Amino acid sequence: MDEISRETWRLRFGTTEIMVKDLAQPVSGIITRVNGYINSALASNPYASLAWAGVTLLLPLSRDAVKWNDWGKLLDDIREAKQNFSDASETWRDIQYEEECSAAHQRHREAMLGWNSMGADVAGLRRAVESAQSETKRATLLAWLCDIDPSEGYNTARSMHKEGTGNWLIKDSEQFRAWEVEPSSFLWLHGKVGSGKTVLSSTVINSLRDRHSSDPRTALAYFYFSFSDARKQDVIGMLASIVKQLCARRPLLPQLVERFYEYQERGERPDTKTLEAALLAVLDGFSMVHIVIDALDECPRLNNERQRLLDTLGRICKTAPANLHLFCTSRKEADIDATLGLLLSPPHRTAIDLTRVESEHVQDIGLYIDSILASSDFGSWQNDLKNDARAVLIDRADGMFQYVAHQFDVLRKLSSENSIRKAIRELPVGLDATYDRLLQSIDPEVQPQVARSLMWLACSTESLTLKELAEIFILRLEGPRTVDRTAMLFKPEDVLKYFSGLVLDQSSSDLADAAVDALAAGSKSLRQMFSKHHLEGFADPLVPGKFSRRTSLFRMLRLPLCFTARRGFVTLTELLLSSHDYLVQEDLDAALADAAYGGSTAVVDLLLDSAMPANINAASDVFGDALRAAASAGHVETVQRLLDRGADIDAQRGGIGSALQAACAMGRVDVVRLLVDCGAEAKWSLNNSGSMLSSVTESGSSIVLRHLLESGICPEKNGGETPLHAAARNRLRSLADFHTLLERGADVNAPGGEYGYPLQALCSRFPAPAHTSDLRSAVELLLDKGAEINATGGKYGSALQCACYHHDTDNDDFNVVKVLLDRGADADARGGYYGTPFQSACTNPNFRSIGRLLVEKGADVHVQGGYYGNALQASCHRGILEAIEWLLDLGVDINASGGEYGSGRLPAILNKWETALQLVLDRGVDINDTRGRECATALQAALEAYWSESESQIRRDPLDVDRVSYRCPVEFLLLNCPNIEVNAEGGIFGSALQAAAYNGRTTAAKALLQHGANVDMRGGKYRSALNAAVFQGFWDIVEVLLAAGATPDSRHLAKPDEKWLELVREADGQGAVDRYRLFWDKHKRTEAPRRADWLLWLCVLMGAAVGVFLWYSL
């Protein structure tokens, strides 16, 4: 195309040449277009360009074919063109191969990218699954760590908050602002009861939450201690709750918290120190951490828990990082003030005393009053009436919101201006006066029941349910032994109407489970009030002290389970079964016997069906067994239930007779018929209680006795205690049966029974004055029928010793003692419990006439012997001042040794008669004499009959428990004898503290410890005071001793001493040993490797090292 354009193409016709362009003008436009198309095509396609290059090589040949003459050159050109075309073709193939390779590589790369994308997606899915599993594991750990809901206390307090109250603290207080920003800050807010501290703490929490919840670099945790919830009363629960709340704000758990997984797997719990370390670790990484702890004073002092809390707060504050801001509220109690006061260091560690911010506090109370007056309850009140009420309430509230709340409870019930103004004028001043008025407004007929119920509420370690409170409300400790079903309330809710607003039902609030009718005292101040007034001494948290004392049953002091079982309180018994840490089989068996004696079939079924069921045929020292207890009390239904459940109808427990014999002895005709119908053995067998016939005689049922006699039962056939013995000693019945038996020929000198002979048994009766002549006549009748007057044997050794103990000579010249002496009784006969008749007379309040009469008949006042050793000790035992003074004037040695108590001064303390004790102290008694066999020292003797006077006073006046004196004789000795040896050794128990622990004398144990008693002193029968308390099950004393530093055996012994425990079992029963083992397991520690173990391992390692050295040396 270029040649055509340059006009070099011509056509020759002969000699003429014609230009192709000129000849082909019509075609030139097409050629131009073809040229343009080819150029543009070649420019965009390299393959076409190569092909066209080959064509250009051949075109000259075809164009000059006519004129071409040089064929050789032409062939060379062809070959060269061919070679060029071959080279171009090869280059073309290379280019095509490279493009195919490039395309394949691109496809491979795209495929790999797809696979990589799929791998990334799979890895992301795996990470998501692992993350979800990690979050589940984390949530499970935190749920395991603590299940306490801290928002319960917060929500309750927040619901009581009124708009505007507390602003003076969170907005205007410089101390609060400093606490928010200062590093490692601490703020303690304290005030009196009912002053609104808890509501203020909720205001602080709410303010912090509003301002910082959106900032992930900050964290907030809080905890509310509570009297009414046992879970919110310990340090470990508080620390665990706070750690859990802070961990919830962190993306990752710190390493110390991660270690809790190991605790969880082992089924263990972290201790206080571990939780403290975890808390400090959780704080790391936050810019600010606010912790609010409310009501430190509601952490109980029991088991030293309060002190542990204060120690924990002290350690946290001393090691607090800069980002920690700690806020606490409480009453200003002495122990709290002593500890927290040391932590204060302005400006970053300060305290706010609500009693010193009066104007701000009054403003809050005014806002609170305004909000109530603005409610619909007071919509009918005129403004001037509201203003007057507001002024008086503010004036008399003394800074206590609780006071205002109580007054409005009264005012909202009034509907006239006159009555309202009168009530306003008479408003009490302060909370104490308010509670007094509320109590006085209760119906006098139910006031004792209300007071009793409030005391239970005050002493309970946990919230009581309505059902439990309803049972407590009908409790009659001074009345019948069983529950009067007709006295039970129709519905548990009915109990609330008797309390005049003093008790609140929280079951309808958002804070309590709908299935639990939780009750709490109307305020913490109410609980404080009832705890403060004469409720300081109770043996178990669930049994207030006065009620326990009123029972006058010592075993019930030790085991409240027996108390509730006998009274028939099903719910309370179930509560005690589930809450006691150291219950053993013996305790359950004892409770079953008490339930049977009380006649409660429901409690019987509960104990027999419990997780650790009571043994229906277990022997009881008190009742024999459960069946015998029910039979003796006459509970036909209970007897039938026990028989249906497998009770042994003919069991002879401890030699005290069968159930049938017990029913006969108590005259329970219906029970006797039931037992006989059920196949009870009716043979008149002999046991320690005598024959069946003597049991019937003891009941005083003349009709039954005559029926048996007429049936041919011989009065003397069975030996042992004869019917004549039983009739002679039965103080509750007339002597008619006695005379009947004598008429039937009963042997007046037949030995047997407790009193040895019928004459001694007859002298044991203590007749009313109107029947003294009848008794004297009966004694003379026996003597006339040949009774041996100086026969020895039985409890008192002789009839005269028995009469000297029981009888009075005043106003009767012909009394039994005088009759016996006149008929030849030996005034100095030896033997029996007291040793001599004179020593027996020294225990009689009528000693003046009896003792002098005996001396006139030749009695020796210096004779040693008997339980007390001599006459002086015997008179001291009963506190017979006249006898003590008379004997001392006669020259009796006040420090004479002998008897169970060593010397004359010891028994004087037994019944807490300070006058008698002071008398022997003034006469120069050796207070540190340790020669007594059983109670070696004065302090030990003081514990022997600790409550005997109080119990006798209760028997005289069971309804007036407040008049009973509970003074501690040990305290008297410690206060009046400064040189007394508190740790003197001797006697069965080895020390006074061990004696106090064994006998359940909590007050005495505390007094001894306060005066320097060695809490870990070893020796005595039980080796330590702690062991003695454990064996007897006095767990309140156990806690006292542990708090004083007593060390359990499990801490210094590898295993229990089985030989010693066998001796304890023989003396105190299997239950004592079971309690010891439970206590051992609970308090044993994981022993650190002993020194010998370390030496053994060291030797092994050294031997191995030497062996390796020798191996390589060889």
C-alpha angles and dihedrals in degrees: 000000000000091000092050089050089051089049093240096130112091137164118226121213107178106305094343126093122198123193112243090218091058093047095043103044091134089055098045094083089055091048091051091051092046090051092051092047093049092048092050091045094049092048093059100036121054092190092057090047091056091048092049091050088059091049091053089058092057099040095075089053093052091042095051098033091116097050098034111118105159101077095165091058087043091056091048089052090048092050091047090048090048090051091048090048090050090049090048091049092050091048088049091053091048091051091048091049092050091050091049090049090048091050091048090049090050091051090048091049091049090049091050091048088053092050092047089051090051090048091050090050092050091047090050090051090050092049090050091051092047090047091051091049090048091051091050091050090047092049090049091051093050091047089051092047094059136355096183115121105218092188092073093076092038094051092048092051092043091054088059094050118110124207112271098014115124094023090117087064104042097035109026107027114103090198091057092048090050090050091054095055108024115097118253090003128179129191124186117195113193136172145141127294115292094014094126101256093143092050090049090052089053089050090054091049092048092049093049091047093051093050103039110024093096093053110085090197091068132065137194128199131170142178134196118207112211136195090208100053119060091199089062096053105076137075097232091056091050094049093045092050093050093046090050093051093049093046089055087064094052127083091213133030118240117246094255090057091045086062089065087078086072091052089049093051092049093048092241135127129228116249127233097270092049092051091048090054090047091052092054090048092051091055091064114103099027122107091213133010120187118195121187120191117184131200104009087175090066090066099098125240089221112118088007090282094141092056091049089054093051091047090052093051090049093053093046092051093048093053098032116140120230093261095060120101113181123195122186135177131196146128114282096255120168098250093044093047092048092055103035092041089066091056095057116107116155138257098023098028114045144139134231117212110203091204089063097050092063099149094051092044093048088052090055092048089050091053090048091051092046092053092053094045089051091058123100091255089072099032092115094056117105118238094247090052091051091048092051092048091047093052095049094045093051091047095050101033092083090208096306121128090191090063091056092048092054093048092052089052086062099038096051090063092061121091108183133066092232094055092043094051091046090052091048092052091050098045110139121242114244134347098287091059089046093055091046090055093046091052092047090052091060117101107270090227092064099031093101091051092047092048091048092050093048090052090053089050091050093049099040116109091210137033113280122228122234090250092054092047091049090055092047090050093063093043112132110186094169095047137058121342096242137053115272101228091201089061093058117110118250091233130013088234090064090074092072095067091067095060102068094223095312092116127048128207108220097181093101095051126096090246100068134062110256090234094057121073095205118189130195133178112271088256141349087254091060090054089048091050095053093042090051098052111074099310097109099111121058129139097220130022090237096050115059112225101243093052091049091050093048091062089063086205110125095199090058090057088059096042116028087184088076090051096053092040093054092047091051098241103155099180095046091047090051090049091053092047091056098042105044113100098195107041113146132186093263091059092052092047090051091050090051091054090050092048090051091048089050091050098235109147090179092060090043090056091045093054094044092049098043123117089262100033122212117248106250092205098042115135118246125203089210104041106013091238139333095275093050090048092054092044094051090050092049098239102154096180093050092048089052092049092051092049090049090053096051109274114164104247096199100039115142104208116200092333093290095116141261130290090262091052090050091050090050092049091053095041094242097162097177092050091048090054092048094049093047091048089051091054104265113172106260098188112124094241123175127244138145089292091056127240127330087254092056089050090055089047091053091056089061093228100150092181092056092043093052091046091054093046092049087051089064102261107153114224093218101035099099105045122213115076105003125210087255090059090050094048092046096052100039102111095182097059135060124257093251093104089047092057091044091056092047089052088052090057103260114179108253092201099045107136124223146085131062095308099044098225136029092249093058090044090053091050090054090069115103104205129197113254091255091060100043092104091051091054092046089050091050091051091050090047091055091048090048090052090056105270110166106243096201098039109144127220141068129076097313099034093230141024091248094055089050092049092048090057097046109031143075127218097193119116093002122084090185101052123146096262092053092046091054093047092047090050092054108272113165107249092200100041112150127224141053131082097311098036097230138024089247093056088049090051089053088068092053118095086220091061094130096073100028097045095047090047090053092048089052088054092053105270114163111229093196098058115131121217144072129082095306097039098234144011094267093057091047092054090046090054091062095034093240097171095185091054093046093051093043093050093046089050088052088058101256109166107250091203096046110143125231146087129050094308105047104227142015100272098059105074090047089079096049096090096031096245099157093188092060092045093048089051094058091042090055090049091060105261116177101244092191097053108135101186098110117118100217104011102031099180138040091250092053091048090050088063097051099088101012100161103024094112092046092049093050089049090051090052089053094048111011094169098058103061093157092069093059115105118224100182115156115237090203090060089050091055094045092050097043101036108054092175096054115129106237093187097042111148128224145080129063094309098041093221141032091244092056090048090051091049094049093048095046096245101156097170092048092048091052091048092051092049091050089054095052106274112167104246093199098042108146126216141062128087094308097035094230141024090245092057091048091054092046094050091052094041098239095150095172089061090045089058092047091052094045090050088052090055104266113165119223117230089244089068096061104022125071092215139352119284099247096190091054092045089054089057090049090049091053092050103036106019137249092290091066091054092045090053090050092052092048090051091046092054093046095050103034115118132214100262117234112228109280122241090252090054091052091050091049093052091044090054091049092051093046091049091051091050092051090049092053091048093052091046093056092041091057 
